[in-house]
Amino acid sequence: MKQLSVFLENREGRLSDVLRILTEKNINILSLSLADTSEYGMLRLLVSDPQAGKDALRENELSATLTEILAVKMPHQVGALEKILTVLCNAGINIEYMYALCTGTDEAALAIKTSDPEVATSVLERAGVEFFG
């Protein structure tokens, strides 16, 4: 699944600019994560049309890139996240970051950026993990 990543100056109105641009292009935000420091922020979004979102943001002079992430389904059970992380760890795959996904269902879901998405997908599939997208 493609994630839209936007590098933002940490100043008033920058997030609003991104949201306005995506709204004007009729691009729906499915999930997001925002991390910041005192000077900048990294906005990560799953959107209805990642390429159009990237293009629209760049047209408005915002730094936007597309990144491959895994969108995995998880049961609402104790230890479900630990199972997924153990499978990746045992395969020697580093998790660069992750965040919860909003899916519109009762299922739990997670966006995971790994050091090797192809191998991560393969080992998780063998472990019975289901994916979105």
Contacts in CASP RR format, 6 or more apart in sequence:
PFRMAT RR
TARGET T0000
AUTHOR 0000-0000-0000
METHOD contacts of the structure
MODEL  1
MKQLSVFLENREGRLSDVLRILTEKNINILSLSLADTSEYGMLRLLVSDP
QAGKDALRENELSATLTEILAVKMPHQVGALEKILTVLCNAGINIEYMYA
LCTGTDEAALAIKTSDPEVATSVLERAGVEFFG
1 46 0 8 1.000
1 68 0 8 1.000
1 69 0 8 1.000
1 70 0 8 1.000
1 71 0 8 1.000
1 111 0 8 1.000
1 131 0 8 1.000
1 132 0 8 1.000
1 133 0 8 1.000
2 50 0 8 1.000
2 51 0 8 1.000
2 66 0 8 1.000
2 67 0 8 1.000
2 68 0 8 1.000
2 69 0 8 1.000
3 44 0 8 1.000
3 45 0 8 1.000
3 46 0 8 1.000
3 50 0 8 1.000
3 66 0 8 1.000
3 67 0 8 1.000
3 68 0 8 1.000
3 69 0 8 1.000
3 111 0 8 1.000
3 113 0 8 1.000
4 44 0 8 1.000
4 45 0 8 1.000
4 46 0 8 1.000
4 47 0 8 1.000
4 50 0 8 1.000
4 53 0 8 1.000
4 54 0 8 1.000
4 57 0 8 1.000
4 64 0 8 1.000
4 65 0 8 1.000
4 66 0 8 1.000
5 42 0 8 1.000
5 43 0 8 1.000
5 44 0 8 1.000
5 45 0 8 1.000
5 64 0 8 1.000
5 65 0 8 1.000
5 66 0 8 1.000
5 67 0 8 1.000
6 18 0 8 1.000
6 42 0 8 1.000
6 43 0 8 1.000
6 44 0 8 1.000
6 45 0 8 1.000
6 57 0 8 1.000
6 62 0 8 1.000
6 63 0 8 1.000
6 64 0 8 1.000
7 40 0 8 1.000
7 41 0 8 1.000
7 42 0 8 1.000
7 43 0 8 1.000
7 62 0 8 1.000
7 63 0 8 1.000
7 64 0 8 1.000
8 14 0 8 1.000
8 15 0 8 1.000
8 18 0 8 1.000
8 40 0 8 1.000
8 41 0 8 1.000
8 42 0 8 1.000
8 43 0 8 1.000
8 62 0 8 1.000
9 39 0 8 1.000
9 40 0 8 1.000
9 41 0 8 1.000
10 36 0 8 1.000
10 37 0 8 1.000
10 38 0 8 1.000
10 39 0 8 1.000
10 40 0 8 1.000
10 41 0 8 1.000
15 34 0 8 1.000
15 43 0 8 1.000
17 60 0 8 1.000
17 62 0 8 1.000
18 43 0 8 1.000
18 57 0 8 1.000
18 62 0 8 1.000
19 29 0 8 1.000
21 53 0 8 1.000
21 56 0 8 1.000
21 57 0 8 1.000
21 60 0 8 1.000
21 62 0 8 1.000
22 29 0 8 1.000
22 45 0 8 1.000
22 47 0 8 1.000
22 53 0 8 1.000
22 56 0 8 1.000
22 57 0 8 1.000
24 56 0 8 1.000
25 49 0 8 1.000
25 52 0 8 1.000
25 53 0 8 1.000
25 56 0 8 1.000
27 47 0 8 1.000
27 48 0 8 1.000
27 49 0 8 1.000
27 52 0 8 1.000
27 53 0 8 1.000
27 56 0 8 1.000
28 47 0 8 1.000
28 48 0 8 1.000
29 45 0 8 1.000
29 46 0 8 1.000
29 47 0 8 1.000
30 45 0 8 1.000
30 46 0 8 1.000
30 47 0 8 1.000
30 48 0 8 1.000
30 101 0 8 1.000
30 102 0 8 1.000
31 45 0 8 1.000
31 46 0 8 1.000
31 99 0 8 1.000
31 100 0 8 1.000
31 101 0 8 1.000
31 102 0 8 1.000
31 111 0 8 1.000
32 43 0 8 1.000
32 44 0 8 1.000
32 45 0 8 1.000
32 46 0 8 1.000
33 43 0 8 1.000
33 44 0 8 1.000
33 45 0 8 1.000
33 97 0 8 1.000
33 99 0 8 1.000
33 111 0 8 1.000
34 41 0 8 1.000
34 42 0 8 1.000
34 43 0 8 1.000
34 44 0 8 1.000
35 41 0 8 1.000
35 42 0 8 1.000
35 44 0 8 1.000
36 42 0 8 1.000
44 67 0 8 1.000
44 97 0 8 1.000
44 99 0 8 1.000
44 111 0 8 1.000
46 69 0 8 1.000
46 71 0 8 1.000
46 101 0 8 1.000
46 111 0 8 1.000
47 53 0 8 1.000
50 66 0 8 1.000
51 66 0 8 1.000
53 64 0 8 1.000
54 64 0 8 1.000
54 65 0 8 1.000
54 66 0 8 1.000
57 63 0 8 1.000
57 64 0 8 1.000
58 64 0 8 1.000
67 113 0 8 1.000
68 117 0 8 1.000
69 111 0 8 1.000
69 112 0 8 1.000
69 113 0 8 1.000
69 117 0 8 1.000
70 111 0 8 1.000
70 112 0 8 1.000
70 113 0 8 1.000
70 114 0 8 1.000
70 117 0 8 1.000
70 120 0 8 1.000
70 121 0 8 1.000
70 124 0 8 1.000
70 131 0 8 1.000
71 101 0 8 1.000
71 109 0 8 1.000
71 110 0 8 1.000
71 111 0 8 1.000
71 112 0 8 1.000
71 131 0 8 1.000
71 132 0 8 1.000
71 133 0 8 1.000
72 84 0 8 1.000
72 109 0 8 1.000
72 110 0 8 1.000
72 112 0 8 1.000
72 124 0 8 1.000
72 129 0 8 1.000
72 130 0 8 1.000
72 131 0 8 1.000
72 132 0 8 1.000
73 107 0 8 1.000
73 108 0 8 1.000
73 109 0 8 1.000
73 129 0 8 1.000
73 130 0 8 1.000
73 131 0 8 1.000
73 132 0 8 1.000
74 80 0 8 1.000
74 81 0 8 1.000
74 84 0 8 1.000
74 107 0 8 1.000
74 108 0 8 1.000
74 109 0 8 1.000
74 110 0 8 1.000
74 129 0 8 1.000
75 107 0 8 1.000
75 108 0 8 1.000
76 106 0 8 1.000
76 107 0 8 1.000
76 108 0 8 1.000
80 108 0 8 1.000
81 110 0 8 1.000
83 127 0 8 1.000
84 110 0 8 1.000
84 112 0 8 1.000
84 124 0 8 1.000
84 127 0 8 1.000
84 129 0 8 1.000
85 95 0 8 1.000
87 123 0 8 1.000
87 124 0 8 1.000
87 127 0 8 1.000
87 129 0 8 1.000
88 95 0 8 1.000
88 112 0 8 1.000
88 114 0 8 1.000
88 120 0 8 1.000
88 123 0 8 1.000
88 124 0 8 1.000
90 123 0 8 1.000
91 119 0 8 1.000
91 120 0 8 1.000
91 123 0 8 1.000
93 114 0 8 1.000
93 115 0 8 1.000
93 116 0 8 1.000
93 119 0 8 1.000
93 120 0 8 1.000
93 123 0 8 1.000
94 114 0 8 1.000
94 115 0 8 1.000
95 112 0 8 1.000
95 113 0 8 1.000
95 114 0 8 1.000
95 115 0 8 1.000
96 113 0 8 1.000
96 114 0 8 1.000
96 115 0 8 1.000
97 112 0 8 1.000
97 113 0 8 1.000
98 110 0 8 1.000
98 111 0 8 1.000
98 112 0 8 1.000
98 113 0 8 1.000
99 110 0 8 1.000
99 111 0 8 1.000
100 108 0 8 1.000
100 109 0 8 1.000
100 110 0 8 1.000
100 111 0 8 1.000
101 109 0 8 1.000
101 110 0 8 1.000
101 111 0 8 1.000
101 132 0 8 1.000
102 109 0 8 1.000
103 109 0 8 1.000
103 132 0 8 1.000
109 132 0 8 1.000
112 120 0 8 1.000
114 120 0 8 1.000
121 131 0 8 1.000
124 131 0 8 1.000
125 131 0 8 1.000
END
